[in-house]
Amino acid sequence: MESATPSSSNDPDTSTRTTPVDLFLATPAPSTRSESPTQDPDHQYLWRRFPEHIWSQRVRDTSSWVWNFGYDIQSANGNRRWVCKRCIQSRRPMPRNFAEKGIQNANAHLFRDHRICAPGEGTKSSAQKQAEKAKSRDQRSIADVMKLDTRLPREQDIANSLVQGFDRKYFQRLVLEWIIEENHSFSVCEQGRLRRIFEYLNPLVKITDANITTSTIRRMCQVLRSWLRAGVIDDLDVILLPVEAITGEGPAEGTGGVESFGDEADEIVRLQN
């Protein structure tokens, strides 16, 4: 009959018996260790792409904002690398990564590939600086001016409504009529304060380059005179040449670019003098 009590010390199985403490302290070999089910999926992908790396064990010796958008890891020989978080999150097959000493390249990558700009006083990459210079030279869109996100359907509709609601030619016509009716000097259309008022009321005035100039009006007068002398028109009481016919956006000769403005003989005659 077998005893219910533990075997004596000379039992051959005693030395191999495992206690709960032994189980707790036991650490499986790396080859048999499975990934923790709670490990971040992004981290899992990071280590699959960089199997011979670990988290950096060095204190960051840089204050660059770029490190906030990258993983700080190091290889077995201690070389520190920056790995793009966005590339990892998008599961890019070859995540962009740069050596610690080439962190400025990470700066450029963030802007070029992910459109991430340097915050506040952060150091800007040359790519971002060049893009900002180019944008300052180019006219902005109404979405930029009104801070609309055209990826959102509602804000896209707002931007489209603003664009469709502005008629550049009609705006120029109104300005010319006002100059004529009020007997203003041609140079009034170039006054900085007046232009700022127009642009404040509707940013599309600047975006579409709708402001007219003194030279535009004077060239209009010259064309009107030449048409009158050549017999293209008999009188100036019912027509006014639209601006686009003078500036090269429409026909500069013939009557194809002429629009009727109504019976304004006295005002238009003033234009030819």
C-alpha positions in Angstrom: 0.0 0.0 0.0 1.4 3.3 -1.1 1.9 6.0 1.5 0.2 9.3 1.1 3.1 11.1 2.7 6.0 12.4 0.6 8.8 10.0 -0.2 11.9 9.9 1.8 15.0 11.9 0.9 16.5 8.9 -0.9 13.6 8.9 -3.4 15.2 9.3 -6.8 12.4 11.7 -8.0 12.9 14.1 -5.2 15.8 16.0 -6.9 13.6 16.7 -10.0 10.5 17.8 -8.2 9.5 21.4 -9.3 8.1 23.8 -6.8 5.8 26.8 -7.5 8.8 29.1 -6.8 10.8 27.3 -9.4 8.1 27.7 -12.0 7.8 31.5 -11.2 11.6 32.0 -11.5 12.0 29.9 -14.6 12.8 31.9 -17.7 12.3 30.3 -21.1 15.1 30.3 -23.6 15.0 33.1 -26.2 14.3 30.6 -28.9 11.2 29.3 -27.2 10.0 32.6 -25.8 6.8 33.8 -27.5 5.8 37.4 -28.1 3.7 38.9 -25.4 0.0 39.1 -26.5 -0.2 42.6 -25.0 2.8 43.9 -27.0 2.1 46.9 -29.1 1.5 45.8 -32.7 3.7 48.7 -34.0 6.5 47.5 -31.7 6.1 44.0 -33.0 6.5 45.2 -36.5 9.4 47.4 -35.5 11.3 44.4 -34.1 10.5 42.3 -37.1 12.0 45.0 -39.4 15.0 45.5 -37.1 15.6 42.0 -35.5 19.1 42.7 -34.2 18.2 46.0 -32.4 16.9 46.9 -29.0 15.6 50.1 -27.4 18.4 52.7 -27.1 20.2 52.5 -23.7 21.7 55.9 -24.1 20.2 59.1 -22.8 19.1 61.3 -25.7 21.7 64.0 -26.1 19.7 66.1 -28.5 16.6 68.2 -28.1 15.5 67.9 -31.7 11.7 67.7 -32.1 12.3 64.9 -34.7 12.8 62.3 -32.0 9.1 62.7 -31.1 8.2 61.2 -34.4 10.7 58.3 -34.4 11.7 55.2 -32.4 15.1 55.4 -30.7 16.8 52.1 -31.1 20.4 50.8 -31.2 22.2 47.8 -32.8 24.3 45.2 -31.0 27.4 47.3 -31.4 25.7 50.3 -29.8 25.0 52.4 -33.0 21.9 54.5 -32.4 19.2 54.9 -35.1 16.0 56.8 -35.6 13.1 54.9 -37.2 10.1 56.7 -38.5 7.0 56.0 -36.5 4.7 56.9 -39.4 6.5 54.3 -41.6 6.0 51.7 -39.0 2.4 52.6 -38.5 1.7 52.3 -42.2 3.6 49.0 -42.3 6.0 50.3 -44.9 8.2 47.3 -46.1 11.4 49.4 -45.7 10.7 51.9 -42.9 12.9 55.0 -43.3 15.6 55.1 -40.6 18.7 57.2 -40.1 21.8 57.1 -38.0 21.9 59.4 -35.0 24.4 61.7 -36.7 22.2 62.1 -39.7 19.1 63.2 -37.9 18.7 66.2 -40.2 17.8 63.6 -42.9 14.9 62.4 -40.7 13.7 66.0 -40.6 13.6 66.2 -44.4 11.9 62.8 -44.6 9.1 63.8 -42.2 8.3 66.8 -44.4 8.7 65.2 -47.8 7.0 61.9 -47.2 4.5 62.7 -44.4 4.1 66.5 -44.7 5.0 67.0 -41.0 6.3 70.5 -40.4 8.7 71.7 -37.7 6.7 73.0 -34.7 7.1 76.6 -33.5 10.8 77.3 -33.1 11.9 73.8 -34.2 14.6 73.5 -36.8 13.2 73.3 -40.3 14.5 71.1 -43.0 15.8 72.6 -46.2 12.9 70.9 -48.0 10.4 72.7 -45.8 12.2 76.0 -46.2 12.2 75.6 -50.0 8.5 74.7 -50.0 7.6 77.7 -47.9 9.6 80.1 -50.2 7.8 78.6 -53.2 4.4 79.0 -51.5 5.1 82.6 -50.6 5.8 83.3 -54.3 2.7 81.5 -55.4 -0.8 82.7 -54.6 -2.6 80.8 -52.0 -5.9 79.0 -52.5 -9.1 80.2 -50.9 -9.0 77.0 -48.7 -5.6 78.2 -47.3 -6.8 81.7 -46.6 -10.1 80.6 -44.9 -8.3 77.7 -43.2 -10.7 75.1 -44.7 -9.9 71.4 -44.8 -11.0 70.3 -48.2 -10.8 66.7 -47.2 -14.0 67.3 -45.3 -17.0 67.3 -47.6 -18.7 70.3 -45.8 -15.6 72.5 -45.9 -14.9 71.4 -49.5 -18.4 72.6 -50.4 -17.8 75.9 -48.7 -14.6 76.5 -50.6 -16.3 75.6 -53.9 -19.1 78.0 -53.2 -16.7 80.8 -52.5 -14.9 80.2 -55.7 -18.0 79.9 -57.8 -19.5 83.0 -56.2 -16.7 85.3 -57.4 -16.7 86.5 -61.0 -13.3 88.2 -61.7 -14.5 89.9 -64.9 -17.6 91.3 -63.3 -15.5 92.6 -60.4 -13.2 94.4 -62.8 -16.2 95.9 -64.6 -17.6 97.2 -61.4 -14.3 98.9 -60.5 -14.1 100.6 -63.9 -17.7 101.8 -63.7 -17.1 103.2 -60.3 -13.9 105.1 -61.5 -15.9 106.5 -64.4 -19.0 107.5 -62.5 -17.1 109.2 -59.7 -14.7 110.9 -62.1 -11.7 109.5 -60.2 -8.2 109.5 -61.4 -7.1 106.3 -63.1 -4.4 105.8 -60.4 -7.1 105.4 -57.7 -7.3 101.7 -58.6 -3.7 101.2 -57.4 -4.2 102.8 -54.0 -2.9 100.3 -51.4 -5.7 101.0 -48.9 -8.4 100.5 -51.5 -6.9 97.2 -52.6 -6.6 96.0 -49.0 -10.4 96.8 -48.6 -11.2 94.7 -51.7 -9.0 91.8 -50.6 -10.4 91.9 -47.1 -14.0 91.8 -48.4 -13.1 88.8 -50.7 -9.6 87.1 -50.6 -10.3 85.9 -54.2 -9.6 89.4 -55.4 -5.9 88.8 -54.6 -5.9 85.1 -55.3 -7.2 85.6 -58.9 -5.2 88.8 -59.4 -8.4 90.7 -60.1 -7.1 94.2 -59.3 -6.6 96.4 -62.3 -3.9 99.0 -62.9 -3.5 102.4 -64.4 -1.6 100.9 -67.3 -4.5 98.5 -68.0 -7.0 101.4 -68.2 -4.7 103.5 -70.4 -4.2 100.6 -72.8 -7.9 100.3 -72.9 -8.2 103.9 -74.0 -5.6 103.3 -76.7 -7.5 100.3 -78.1 -10.8 102.2 -78.0 -9.3 105.1 -79.9 -7.8 102.8 -82.5 -11.2 101.0 -82.9 -12.9 104.3 -83.3 -10.5 105.6 -85.9 -10.5 102.3 -87.9 -14.3 102.3 -88.0 -14.6 99.1 -86.0 -17.0 101.0 -83.8 -19.1 104.1 -84.6 -19.5 105.4 -81.1 -18.4 104.8 -77.5 -21.8 105.2 -76.0 -22.7 101.5 -75.7 -19.5 99.6 -75.3 -16.5 99.2 -73.0 -13.7 96.9 -73.7 -13.3 94.3 -71.0 -10.0 94.0 -69.2 -9.1 90.6 -70.5 -9.1 91.9 -74.1 -6.3 94.3 -73.1 -4.2 92.1 -70.9 -3.9 89.2 -73.3 -6.5 87.0 -71.8 -8.9 87.6 -74.6 -9.0 89.0 -78.1 -6.9 92.2 -78.4 -8.3 93.1 -81.8 -11.7 92.9 -83.5 -15.0 93.0 -81.7 -15.1 89.5 -80.2 -14.1 90.8 -76.8 -16.5 93.7 -76.6 -19.3 93.7 -74.0 -22.3 96.1 -73.8 -22.4 98.3 -70.7 -25.5 100.2 -71.5 -26.0 103.9 -72.4 -23.0 105.6 -70.8 -21.8 107.9 -73.5 -20.5 110.8 -71.4 -18.5 108.6 -69.1 -16.9 106.4 -71.8 -16.1 109.5 -74.0 -14.0 110.6 -71.0 -11.9 107.5 -71.4 -10.8 108.5 -74.9 -9.7 112.0 -73.9 
